[in-house]
Amino acid sequence: MSLPSSLIKRRHWLQRAGWLTAGAAAPGWAQPGKAAPPPNSLVVAQLVDFSGAQQDVSRDFLVGSRAAWQEINARGGIRGRQVMHLALETDGTASSVRAALDEALANPACLVLSGSVGDPLASQVAMLSRHGGLNIAHAAPWLQNASLDLDDKTFPIFAARQEQIAHALNTLSVMGVKVLGAVYASAREHAAYHLEVERIAAGMQLQLQSFQGSGDVRLLGQKLIPGTPAVLLFVGGTPELARFTQGLEKQARQRYIVALADVNLQTLLQMGAARNTPVIATQPVPMVNSSLPVVRQYRDTLARLFDEAPTPLSLAGFIAARYTFEVLNGMEKALTRQSVLAGFQKRTSLNMGGFRIAFNAQQRSGSYVTQSMLAVDGRLIG
């Protein structure tokens, strides 16, 4: 299935806009017509994964972060100092992630890593921090993996898969769900996530049946038998989910698909997903049409700066940047890499316009989960 022109444009928009180059992204200051960064500017680095499987997630998240930092600078930056938002592109491989980290760490003005995205990249950075001793705060990563042991330099603020799956399945509890199907889009997703999903299912006392795609995931949907569970957890991206629902289209049994935060329901519609299978997608942020102050600020900023529709992922990027700003702006000491790390390690609770951050004993925040459903008639229901 070929991609719609709107999605092709999305995938190349950053390169055309000058935000990203083949290696490291050109920061906002380096765009044509932009002045050079002031000599006393602060640097915040953001690693993004633009591999084929993650580029849609990373693109939306980066748009939200970019909008937040531009708005912050327009309002005076941090203590009167402008923020250089340095977005560093990777292809998701260990070598490219390491190269991007080295570039950020080699910059003496770089105070913090903020909003690393997507989940495989954020997990790599978190593991390098734990085992390789990265001496820098890793703030608000798009870290969906609940199984990682975190060090005292990683500060996740978004709910992980465990909370997302529990939230979605609680909604379906009236159906008496006892058996869950886990569908992995490819061997890559199965290798990366099956142990975590099995652990979560066992913790929820659910029987688990696993299915793995190979090649065109539509074929997997076509091969499911009547005895396959009615509720299927899909682990993969939006394009793969669209194909999977097309494979389910001619099956007689009604099934419900639970997708996690990396799936964009609006894009799923654009890609021609079959409409006879309800899809429930979780997101660890408020609804984008919420009246919460932080969401209203996000919508206003996005509309003013970019020709972009609001999405949960770009809202998450906006919140990640705003959280980083709040911690930096609230510090009383001189801003250095070490003082910033110490500031984050205080793990002060924050209420950012209705989005509450409070770290638990596992050094995580992020109990906030909402969900939307793509109904059989094509409507998006919050």
PEHULIN-V72682 format. One record per residue. N is the residue number from 1. RES is the residue in one letter. SS is DSSP state (H for helix, E for strand, C for the rest). PHI is phi as a letter, one per 30 degrees, with the letter a starting at -180 (none if undefined). BURIAL is I if it has 9 or more other ideal C-beta (glycine too) atoms within 8 Angstrom, else O. Layout:
# PEHULIN-V72682
n/res/ss/phi/burial
N/RES/SS/PHI/BURIAL
N/RES/SS/PHI/BURIAL
This chain:
# PEHULIN-V72682
n/res/ss/phi/burial
1/M/C/none/O
2/S/C/d/O
3/L/C/d/I
4/P/C/d/O
5/S/H/d/O
6/S/H/d/O
7/L/H/d/I
8/I/H/d/I
9/K/H/d/O
10/R/H/e/I
11/R/H/d/I
12/H/H/c/O
13/W/H/d/I
14/L/H/d/I
15/Q/H/d/I
16/R/H/d/O
17/A/H/d/O
18/G/C/i/O
19/W/C/d/I
20/L/C/b/I
21/T/C/c/O
22/A/C/d/O
23/G/C/c/O
24/A/E/d/I
25/A/C/d/I
26/A/C/d/I
27/P/C/d/I
28/G/H/e/I
29/W/H/d/I
30/A/H/c/O
31/Q/C/d/I
32/P/C/e/O
33/G/C/i/O
34/K/C/d/O
35/A/C/d/O
36/A/C/d/O
37/P/C/d/I
38/P/C/e/O
39/P/C/d/O
40/N/C/c/O
41/S/C/d/I
42/L/E/c/I
43/V/E/c/I
44/V/E/c/I
45/A/E/c/I
46/Q/E/b/I
47/L/E/d/I
48/V/E/b/I
49/D/E/c/I
50/F/C/c/I
51/S/C/d/I
52/G/C/e/O
53/A/C/d/O
54/Q/C/c/I
55/Q/H/d/I
56/D/H/d/I
57/V/H/d/I
58/S/H/d/I
59/R/H/d/I
60/D/H/d/I
61/F/H/e/I
62/L/H/d/I
63/V/H/e/I
64/G/H/d/I
65/S/H/d/I
66/R/H/e/I
67/A/H/d/I
68/A/H/d/I
69/W/H/d/I
70/Q/H/d/I
71/E/H/d/I
72/I/H/d/I
73/N/H/d/I
74/A/H/d/O
75/R/C/c/O
76/G/C/j/O
77/G/C/i/I
78/I/E/c/I
79/R/C/h/O
80/G/C/i/O
81/R/E/c/I
82/Q/C/d/I
83/V/E/c/I
84/M/E/d/I
85/H/E/d/I
86/L/E/c/I
87/A/E/c/I
88/L/E/c/I
89/E/E/d/I
90/T/E/b/I
91/D/C/c/O
92/G/C/i/I
93/T/C/d/O
94/A/H/e/O
95/S/H/d/O
96/S/H/d/I
97/V/H/d/I
98/R/H/d/I
99/A/H/d/I
100/A/H/d/I
101/L/H/d/I
102/D/H/d/O
103/E/H/d/I
104/A/H/d/I
105/L/H/d/I
106/A/H/d/O
107/N/C/d/I
108/P/C/d/O
109/A/C/d/O
110/C/E/d/I
111/L/E/c/I
112/V/E/a/I
113/L/E/c/I
114/S/E/b/I
115/G/C/i/I
116/S/C/d/I
117/V/E/a/I
118/G/C/d/I
119/D/H/d/I
120/P/H/e/I
121/L/H/d/I
122/A/H/e/I
123/S/H/d/I
124/Q/H/d/I
125/V/H/d/I
126/A/H/d/I
127/M/H/d/I
128/L/H/d/I
129/S/H/d/I
130/R/H/d/I
131/H/H/c/O
132/G/H/c/O
133/G/C/i/O
134/L/C/d/I
135/N/C/c/O
136/I/C/a/I
137/A/E/d/I
138/H/E/c/I
139/A/E/c/I
140/A/C/h/I
141/P/C/d/I
142/W/C/d/I
143/L/C/c/I
144/Q/C/d/I
145/N/C/d/I
146/A/C/d/I
147/S/C/d/O
148/L/C/d/I
149/D/C/d/O
150/L/C/c/I
151/D/C/c/O
152/D/C/c/O
153/K/C/b/I
154/T/E/c/I
155/F/E/b/I
156/P/C/d/I
157/I/C/c/I
158/F/C/c/I
159/A/C/d/I
160/A/C/d/I
161/R/H/e/I
162/Q/H/e/I
163/E/H/d/I
164/Q/H/d/I
165/I/H/d/I
166/A/H/d/I
167/H/H/d/I
168/A/H/d/I
169/L/H/d/I
170/N/H/d/O
171/T/H/d/O
172/L/C/c/I
173/S/H/d/O
174/V/H/d/O
175/M/H/d/O
176/G/C/i/O
177/V/C/d/I
178/K/C/b/O
179/V/E/b/I
180/L/E/c/I
181/G/E/c/I
182/A/E/c/I
183/V/E/c/I
184/Y/E/c/I
185/A/C/d/I
186/S/C/a/I
187/A/H/d/O
188/R/H/d/O
189/E/H/d/I
190/H/H/d/I
191/A/H/d/O
192/A/H/d/O
193/Y/H/b/I
194/H/H/d/I
195/L/H/d/O
196/E/H/d/I
197/V/H/d/I
198/E/H/d/I
199/R/H/d/I
200/I/H/d/I
201/A/H/d/I
202/A/H/d/I
203/G/H/d/O
204/M/C/c/I
205/Q/C/h/O
206/L/C/c/I
207/Q/E/d/O
208/L/E/b/I
209/Q/E/c/I
210/S/E/c/I
211/F/E/b/I
212/Q/E/b/I
213/G/C/d/I
214/S/C/b/O
215/G/C/i/O
216/D/C/d/O
217/V/H/d/I
218/R/H/e/I
219/L/H/d/I
220/L/H/d/I
221/G/H/d/I
222/Q/H/d/I
223/K/H/d/O
224/L/C/d/I
225/I/C/c/O
226/P/C/e/O
227/G/C/d/O
228/T/C/d/I
229/P/C/e/I
230/A/C/d/I
231/V/E/c/I
232/L/E/c/I
233/L/E/d/I
234/F/E/c/I
235/V/E/c/I
236/G/C/l/I
237/G/C/c/I
238/T/H/d/I
239/P/H/d/I
240/E/H/d/I
241/L/H/d/I
242/A/H/e/I
243/R/H/d/I
244/F/H/d/I
245/T/H/d/I
246/Q/H/d/I
247/G/H/d/I
248/L/H/d/I
249/E/C/e/I
250/K/C/c/O
251/Q/C/d/I
252/A/C/d/O
253/R/C/d/O
254/Q/C/d/O
255/R/C/b/I
256/Y/E/c/I
257/I/E/c/I
258/V/E/c/I
259/A/E/c/I
260/L/C/c/I
261/A/C/d/I
262/D/C/d/I
263/V/C/c/I
264/N/C/c/I
265/L/H/d/I
266/Q/H/d/I
267/T/H/d/I
268/L/H/e/I
269/L/H/d/I
270/Q/H/d/I
271/M/C/d/I
272/G/C/i/O
273/A/C/d/I
274/A/C/d/I
275/R/C/c/O
276/N/C/c/O
277/T/C/b/I
278/P/E/d/I
279/V/E/b/I
280/I/E/c/I
281/A/E/c/I
282/T/E/c/I
283/Q/E/b/I
284/P/C/d/I
285/V/C/b/I
286/P/C/d/I
287/M/C/d/I
288/V/C/d/I
289/N/C/c/O
290/S/C/d/O
291/S/C/c/O
292/L/C/e/I
293/P/H/e/O
294/V/H/d/I
295/V/H/d/I
296/R/H/d/I
297/Q/H/d/I
298/Y/H/d/I
299/R/H/d/I
300/D/H/d/O
301/T/H/d/I
302/L/H/d/I
303/A/H/d/O
304/R/H/d/O
305/L/H/c/O
306/F/C/b/O
307/D/C/d/O
308/E/C/b/O
309/A/C/d/O
310/P/C/d/I
311/T/C/b/I
312/P/H/e/I
313/L/H/d/I
314/S/H/d/I
315/L/H/d/I
316/A/H/d/I
317/G/H/d/I
318/F/H/d/I
319/I/H/d/I
320/A/H/e/I
321/A/H/d/I
322/R/H/d/I
323/Y/H/d/I
324/T/H/e/I
325/F/H/d/I
326/E/H/d/I
327/V/H/d/I
328/L/H/d/I
329/N/H/d/O
330/G/C/d/O
331/M/C/d/I
332/E/C/c/O
333/K/C/d/O
334/A/C/d/O
335/L/C/d/I
336/T/C/b/O
337/R/H/e/I
338/Q/H/d/O
339/S/H/d/I
340/V/H/d/I
341/L/H/e/I
342/A/H/d/O
343/G/H/d/I
344/F/H/d/I
345/Q/H/d/I
346/K/C/d/O
347/R/C/h/O
348/T/C/d/O
349/S/C/d/O
350/L/E/b/O
351/N/E/b/O
352/M/E/c/I
353/G/C/h/I
354/G/C/j/I
355/F/E/c/I
356/R/E/c/I
357/I/E/b/I
358/A/C/b/O
359/F/C/d/I
360/N/C/c/O
361/A/C/d/O
362/Q/C/d/O
363/Q/C/i/I
364/R/C/b/I
365/S/C/c/I
366/G/C/k/I
367/S/C/d/O
368/Y/C/d/I
369/V/C/b/I
370/T/E/b/I
371/Q/E/a/I
372/S/E/b/I
373/M/E/b/I
374/L/E/d/I
375/A/C/d/I
376/V/C/d/O
377/D/C/c/O
378/G/C/i/O
379/R/C/d/O
380/L/E/c/I
381/I/E/c/O
382/G/C/d/O
